[in-house]
């Protein structure tokens, strides 16, 4: 399998001034600096400097814009600092292509992230889903694994109290990873949650660089679960495959059914497992 080359750059931004509605932002990489300007109102980005670092920023304009567009207007202020990672790769927009397999390879101390048209055929598969019922204030999550001697195993659990579907999707993925057989290094997580995929392949690395603070300057929500997810993938090769929910996908349909069952019945947090 040919692996695309991805160069991850870690930079720092600092808002150093404001003129006519544009915030001047200093970008630092090693001993190099470059200035850009951004208007939260106009959502306009201007590259001010010239030089090698400025060239890198212009080549990765899509990622810079995405980062600044996701920052709320009220969180722009002089003195704001943030470390962030750039994928120095022309094909970075492929990470938003729902038909692509997104890979996170953390073997041998690496943090490689790239996309593939087709995943590795020799992986342990985890299918996940979560369901939150607002009227009952309860949720269920399911991880369906396939890989041991051709058998499916189903792990499911319930979470009571105020929650949301995205958290339950994350819990489902965590549960699947917790039950990986010993020695399994390569795994594919099949989910209908873009939140889970983007979380581990895009957001977590920036959160870790900033002591688990977001670009809004706030602590990450559900931080303990993201930290557990991050820990469980250390040393692993993980493929993420997105599927559309309720699209008659066999394993996703099973997960959806049991997630709803878990949300409506008195099942404790500790998941159970069954062979299908």
N, C-alpha and C positions, 0 to 999 in steps of 0.2 A: 504494500500500500504506500503510495507516494504521499508524503506529508508536506503541505505547503509551508513555506518559510514565513514565520511571524516574529517580528522584532518588537518586544514590549518595552516601551520607554516610560520611565517614571519621572514626572515633572512636578513642579510646584507653581501655583498661581497665587498672586497677591493683588488685591485691589488697592491701587496706590493714589487714585485721584478721580475726580469727576468734572467734566466740562460739557456744558450744553446737553445734558442728559446722557452722555456717554461716560461709562466707567472705564478708566485706564487700568489695564490689567498687566502686571509684569509676570512673564512666564520665565521660569528658571530651569535649566537642565545642566547639572554640573556647574561649571564656571561661566556658562553662557546665559545671556538674558535677551529677551525680546519683548516688545510692547505690542499689545493689541488693545482695541477699544470695542466696547459692546454697549448697545442701548437696549435695556429690557423693554422699553415702550415700543420702539420700532423693530426690535428683534434683529438689529443690524449689527454685523461684525465687520471690523476694519482692521487690517494688518498694517501696522505703522512702520515697523523697522524693515531693514534689509539684513541679509546675512544667512548663515547656515541654519541657525535655529529657526529663524522666520520661515525659511524655505520648508523645513520639516513641518511647521505648523500649517502652512498653506497647503501642503500635500495632504495633511490630515484635517482639512477644514471641516469635513462632515462630522468628525468626532468632537471637535471643539464647539461647533454650533450645537450639537446635541447636548453636550454637557451644560452649556450656558442657557439653552432654551429650557432645560429641565429645572433650572434654579429659579425659585420664585422671586418676583420683583422685590418683595419686602426683605429679602435676605441679602440683597446687594448693599454693601456698605464699605467705606474705606477702612482698610485694615483686615478685611476678610482674607483668610489663607486656606488653601486646600492643596493636598497632594493628589495627583491623579495619574492613571496609566493610559498610554496611547498604544493601540496596536498599529505599528508603523507598516501598514499593509494596504495596497490599493483595493483589495477585495473586501474591505471591512464591512461594506454594506450588505454582504452576503449573510452576515449574522442576523439580519432581519428577514431573510428569506425563509418562510415556513417550511419549504420543501428541503432545506439543507439539514444535514446532521451537524450539530455543533459539538465539537470535541474539546474536552478539558483533560490534558495529559499532565498529571502531577507525579509521574514516576521519576525516580532519581533526583528528587529535589527540584524538578522543573515546574514551570507554570505556563505550559504551552496551550494556546487556544486557537482553533482554526475550524474551518467548515469543510465538509465532505458531501459529495453527491450521494454516496452510498457508505453505510457504516461497515465496520468489521463484522464478518460472519461468525467469528469465534468469540462471542461475548455472552456474559450472563445477563439475561433480560429482566428488568423490573418494570411492571406496568402499575401506574398509580392513579388515584383519584380521591377527591375530598368533597364533602357535601356539608353545608351549614344550613340549618333550618331556623330562620329568625323567630318564627312563632313559638318554637319549643326551646329556643336558646340552647341548642345542642348541635353538635356536629359529629360526623363520622369520617374516617379516613381508611384507605385500603391500599395495600401493596400486594400485587400478584406477581410472584416470581416464576421464572421458567428457565431451567438450565440443569437441574440435577436429574439425570437419568430420564429426561423427557417428561417429568412430572411438573404440574403447577402446584404452587403452595400459596395460600391466601392468608395474609396477616391483616387483621382489622382491629380498630379501636374507636373509642368514643371520647369526645371532649365536651364537657358541660360548661355553661356560662357564656359570657359575651365573647364572640370570636368572629371569624369570617372565612369564606371559602379559600382565600389565598393561603392563610395560615394552615388550614387543613390539607391543602395540596402539598405544602412544605413538609408537614408531619408525615404524610404518606410516603414521600420520597425518603425521608430520614428512616422510616420504619423498614423500608426495603433494603437500604444500605446496612442497617443494623443486623439484618438477618442474612447477609452474604455468607456463603460457606467459606470456611477457612481456606486461605490460599488463592481465592478469586481476586484477580488483579484488574480484569477488564469487564466493564459493565455498561449496559445501555439503559437509561431511564426514559421510558415512553410515557409522556404526560400531555394533558390538554391545557397545561398551565404555562403560559409564556413568563409569568412571574417567577416560577421556579427556575426556568432555564436562564433567564436574564440575570436572576439573582446570583447564581453561582458562577456564571461565565463572564459577567460584566461588572456587577455591582460590588460583589464581595471584595475583590482585590482593591478597589478604591476605599471601601469602608475600612479595611484592615490598615491601609496606608494612613488613615486619619483617626486611628484609635476608635473605630466603629462609630464615627460620625458621618452623616450624609452631607451632600452638597448644600443642603439647607442649613447646616450647622446644628443639626439635632441628632440625638442618639438614634441608632437604628432600631426600628420596632421589631419585636420578637427576636432580639439579639441573641438570646441563649440558644434558640433553634438554629439560627444561621451559623453560629459558632460550632454547634454540633454537626451540622451539615458539612461545614468546611473541614472539620476534623475527620469525619468519616471518609472523605474523598482524598485525604493525603495518601500519596503513594499509589493512587489508582489512575487508570485510564478510563475516563467516563465519557460516553456518548449521550447526547440529549436529542431525542426525537419528539417533535411536536405532532400531535394529531388533533383534529377537530373533534370537539365533544359531540356526543349524540350523533355520530356519523356511521353507526352500525359497525364500528370496529369491535371485533370479538372480545378482546381482553379489556378494552375500555368500557364496554357495556357491562361486563361482569363487575369491574371495579365500581362503576357508578351504582349498580344495584346494591352491592354490599355496603357501600358508603352510606347510602340512604337507610339501609337496614340498621347499620350501626348508630346512625343519628336518631333513630326512632325507638330503639330498644335499649334496655338497661344493660349495656355492655361496658365493662370497666376499661380503664386506660390501657391495660396490658393486652396486646393483640392476641388473637387466637390464630391457629393455622389449620387449614384443611387441604386435602388433595382433591382436585376436581377430576 
